[in-house]
Amino acid sequence: DTAVSQTPKYLVTQMGNDKSIKCEQNLGHDTMYWYKQDSKKFLKIMFSYNNKELIINETVPNRFSPKSPDKAHLNLHINSLELGDSAVYFCASSQGLGYEQYFGPGTRLTVT
Amino acid sequence: AQSVTQPDIHITVSEGASLELRCNYSYGATPYLFWYVQSPGQGLQLLLKYFSGDTLVQGIKGFEAEFKRSQSSFNLRKPSVHWSDAAEYFCAVRFTGGGNKLTFGTGTQLKVEL
């Protein structure tokens, strides 16, 4: 009964590769998010979608592209991976704007 | 500028002792306030939230937090800590006009001594 799930849990890849992380929520929420947690455990929002519409797009390199095929899914595609992209990426969802967010288990991305 | 501060990077308490984790924010109005816990290798779990009303809020796992407007603080407390409470604790704030974006503090690592 996982509420917010992410795949894969671990991702190891080389510089220059393109990779995707998938996120799915079964809570019936309208809003989904991507956060990045760096090596010092600092969390920062990257993107947010509300009803499949992009509403938050922080200062993120355009190598990162979110895609929301439907309200239950928000995927993150990363082109031309760099060493600095190594981090844990968390997906989250909320009932709508103004509601608490529920987080997935995270995807640890390691770029070598 | 809007910011969230958790002054304590590490805290060590003995099992059974009381706990208080500090969180301060910089903002002119009253934001929405949250505490999350992250166990090693895990995602973030919502402990409690404050939107409005009673300034003392109860959460899961025996945690509570008190919002003090005059001090711009939202400190997390637990009267008796269990060894399983050892984790990283994050205070998060939703400032208005941010599209429900959460701004996180830098976290407090809690160690529990048996």
Interface residues (C-beta under 8 A of the other chain):
Chain A: V4 T31 Y35 K40 K41 F42 L43 K44 I45 S48 N50 I55 I56 E58 F90 A92 S94 L97 G98 Y99 E100 Q101 Y102 F103 G104 P105 G106
Chain B: Y32 F34 Y36 Q38 Q42 G43 L44 Q45 L46 K49 E88 F90 A92 R94 G98 G99 N100 K101 L102 F104 T106 G107
